Amino acid sequence: MRTYQKEIIIVSITILVTFFAVWHFFGKLEEEKQTVDIDLYSLVAPNPNALIAVNRPSIFSRLILSQTAMQDIISQHIPDIFLSIIEACPTQSSLLFSIHPQGVVFLAKADAKSLVQIEKKAISPLFNTYKPQHQVKENITFNYLPDTENRFFGYYLHNGFLVASYSKKLLEEVASKQMDFLAWIPSEITMAANAFDSNAPMNILFQADSLNLYTSITDSTEWRIQNQWLAADIFTSEGNICCYGSYPLSEQTDTLYQSMADTLSLRLKELYPHLNITAQIDTDKAYMYYTACHSSIQTDSLVLH
């Protein structure tokens, strides 16, 4: 009788262990499926001014951030901590920056193992004075680290995504979208992002209004590109950093593209006065195309051709 009881106990334990193993296995599969199904763009907090996608962090770090002029330009828009994360862990998958009036949000697919590496190689060396403060809201653990100018750097890992920002409000808005499964993005951003080349190391999406792009049609009328998102791919060509983008052409604008090239050149010079910038725009029957290349040779100037 005792032998049968022992066998029953062993069988029961085996069944329980098998059950929990299968439950854990399918739980992990579901979590990975959710991570794959949710696009980084769908987690962007409301009303961004610009989006910067880094598709190939290793190339971005090695070829783009290695150039002083390019790093200076990028640092004007992206906090150094995020660039340190890319340089410290360049093999991570694609990531996204959303730029808002309140600050910048860093979004990347990550797991607990990769977060440990990021904390060890990038976060801890910069924030080694104080231990992080932890706040738990709706099963998400927010980590906050004090920085200069009374700022706090915050980040969390949830369902396979690492989210970080100096803005607590933006951080919590992204977390709210994850918790409420509000994985959506405005159609105008989606349409513009569809023009991206995902093979390029980096893509930029920004509001045309930020560059105040216009050209005169007559002495009293102007044509402007406004209330539109513009997309550009950033890539390397023969040792140069280049960008490429396009904009739909209409009958009204097909004769104005060269004037718009001059306006684009002027706006870029205003933004980055230390660079020598020229512009040229080409067209076909449907689109206006703009290309730009940054040369690091001698003058370290930016030439659009």
Solvent accessible surface area in square Angstrom, and as a share of the most:
residue,aa,sasa,rsa
1,M,168,0.75
2,R,210,0.76
3,T,87,0.51
4,Y,141,0.54
5,Q,89,0.40
6,K,132,0.56
7,E,90,0.40
8,I,111,0.56
9,I,102,0.52
10,I,93,0.47
11,V,85,0.49
12,S,50,0.32
13,I,97,0.49
14,T,77,0.45
15,I,110,0.56
16,L,101,0.50
17,V,93,0.54
18,T,73,0.42
19,F,118,0.49
20,F,116,0.48
21,A,58,0.45
22,V,70,0.40
23,W,167,0.59
24,H,111,0.49
25,F,114,0.47
26,F,118,0.49
27,G,39,0.38
28,K,91,0.38
29,L,79,0.39
30,E,86,0.38
31,E,69,0.31
32,E,96,0.43
33,K,119,0.50
34,Q,60,0.27
35,T,19,0.11
36,V,111,0.64
37,D,92,0.48
38,I,34,0.17
39,D,76,0.39
40,L,15,0.07
41,Y,43,0.16
42,S,11,0.07
43,L,2,0.01
44,V,8,0.04
45,A,1,0.01
46,P,65,0.41
47,N,126,0.65
48,P,10,0.06
49,N,73,0.37
50,A,15,0.12
51,L,1,0.01
52,I,15,0.08
53,A,7,0.06
54,V,0,0.00
55,N,34,0.18
56,R,99,0.36
57,P,7,0.04
58,S,43,0.28
59,I,34,0.17
60,F,2,0.01
61,S,19,0.12
62,R,146,0.53
63,L,65,0.32
64,I,0,0.00
65,L,4,0.02
66,S,78,0.50
67,Q,27,0.12
68,T,100,0.58
69,A,8,0.06
70,M,24,0.11
71,Q,58,0.26
72,D,72,0.37
73,I,21,0.11
74,I,11,0.06
75,S,43,0.28
76,Q,105,0.47
77,H,78,0.35
78,I,2,0.01
79,P,34,0.22
80,D,96,0.50
81,I,5,0.03
82,F,0,0.00
83,L,6,0.03
84,S,32,0.21
85,I,1,0.01
86,I,0,0.00
87,E,83,0.37
88,A,27,0.21
89,C,17,0.10
90,P,42,0.26
91,T,128,0.74
92,Q,29,0.13
93,S,61,0.39
94,S,43,0.27
95,L,2,0.01
96,L,2,0.01
97,F,2,0.01
98,S,0,0.00
99,I,29,0.15
100,H,8,0.03
101,P,105,0.66
102,Q,93,0.41
103,G,22,0.21
104,V,16,0.09
105,V,0,0.00
106,F,0,0.00
107,L,0,0.00
108,A,1,0.01
109,K,70,0.30
110,A,16,0.13
111,D,82,0.43
112,A,68,0.53
113,K,160,0.68
114,S,36,0.23
115,L,22,0.11
116,V,84,0.48
117,Q,70,0.31
118,I,3,0.02
119,E,50,0.22
120,K,141,0.60
121,K,107,0.46
122,A,3,0.02
123,I,5,0.03
124,S,55,0.36
125,P,75,0.47
126,L,96,0.48
127,F,22,0.09
128,N,119,0.61
129,T,106,0.62
130,Y,142,0.54
131,K,177,0.75
132,P,48,0.30
133,Q,96,0.43
134,H,114,0.51
135,Q,68,0.30
136,V,103,0.59
137,K,91,0.39
138,E,119,0.54
139,N,133,0.68
140,I,3,0.01
141,T,60,0.35
142,F,5,0.02
143,N,17,0.09
144,Y,14,0.05
145,L,6,0.03
146,P,38,0.24
147,D,45,0.23
148,T,92,0.54
149,E,145,0.65
150,N,149,0.77
151,R,95,0.35
152,F,87,0.36
153,F,0,0.00
154,G,1,0.01
155,Y,8,0.03
156,Y,0,0.00
157,L,51,0.25
158,H,30,0.14
159,N,50,0.26
160,G,15,0.15
161,F,0,0.00
162,L,2,0.01
163,V,0,0.00
164,A,1,0.01
165,S,1,0.01
166,Y,47,0.18
167,S,14,0.09
168,K,92,0.39
169,K,115,0.49
170,L,0,0.00
171,L,0,0.00
172,E,49,0.22
173,E,48,0.21
174,V,0,0.00
175,A,6,0.05
176,S,53,0.34
177,K,17,0.07
178,Q,10,0.05
179,M,49,0.22
180,D,80,0.41
181,F,148,0.62
182,L,85,0.42
183,A,51,0.40
184,W,132,0.46
185,I,38,0.19
186,P,46,0.29
187,S,77,0.50
188,E,94,0.42
189,I,3,0.02
190,T,53,0.31
191,M,141,0.63
192,A,16,0.13
193,A,18,0.14
194,N,112,0.58
195,A,68,0.53
196,F,32,0.13
197,D,65,0.34
198,S,84,0.54
199,N,101,0.52
200,A,6,0.05
201,P,8,0.05
202,M,6,0.03
203,N,3,0.02
204,I,43,0.22
205,L,0,0.00
206,F,40,0.16
207,Q,55,0.24
208,A,0,0.00
209,D,71,0.37
210,S,82,0.53
211,L,16,0.08
212,N,69,0.35
213,L,7,0.04
214,Y,61,0.23
215,T,9,0.05
216,S,70,0.45
217,I,71,0.36
218,T,74,0.43
219,D,161,0.83
220,S,103,0.66
221,T,66,0.38
222,E,87,0.39
223,W,30,0.11
224,R,91,0.33
225,I,5,0.02
226,Q,92,0.41
227,N,122,0.63
228,Q,83,0.37
229,W,30,0.10
230,L,8,0.04
231,A,12,0.10
232,A,8,0.07
233,D,14,0.07
234,I,15,0.08
235,F,68,0.28
236,T,50,0.29
237,S,44,0.28
238,E,171,0.77
239,G,57,0.55
240,N,35,0.18
241,I,7,0.03
242,C,4,0.02
243,C,29,0.17
244,Y,81,0.31
245,G,5,0.05
246,S,35,0.23
247,Y,32,0.12
248,P,83,0.52
249,L,29,0.14
250,S,59,0.38
251,E,164,0.73
252,Q,105,0.47
253,T,5,0.03
254,D,62,0.32
255,T,115,0.67
256,L,26,0.13
257,Y,70,0.27
258,Q,89,0.40
259,S,48,0.31
260,M,3,0.01
261,A,0,0.00
262,D,88,0.46
263,T,18,0.10
264,L,20,0.10
265,S,14,0.09
266,L,91,0.45
267,R,25,0.09
268,L,30,0.15
269,K,83,0.35
270,E,106,0.47
271,L,85,0.42
272,Y,27,0.10
273,P,106,0.67
274,H,110,0.49
275,L,13,0.07
276,N,95,0.49
277,I,0,0.00
278,T,65,0.38
279,A,18,0.14
280,Q,85,0.38
281,I,4,0.02
282,D,76,0.39
283,T,48,0.28
284,D,70,0.36
285,K,205,0.87
286,A,52,0.40
287,Y,92,0.35
288,M,4,0.02
289,Y,59,0.22
290,Y,23,0.09
291,T,37,0.22
292,A,4,0.03
293,C,17,0.10
294,H,1,0.00
295,S,25,0.16
296,S,50,0.33
297,I,122,0.62
298,Q,175,0.78
299,T,109,0.63
300,D,45,0.24
301,S,13,0.08
302,L,25,0.12
303,V,63,0.36
304,L,11,0.05
305,H,111,0.49
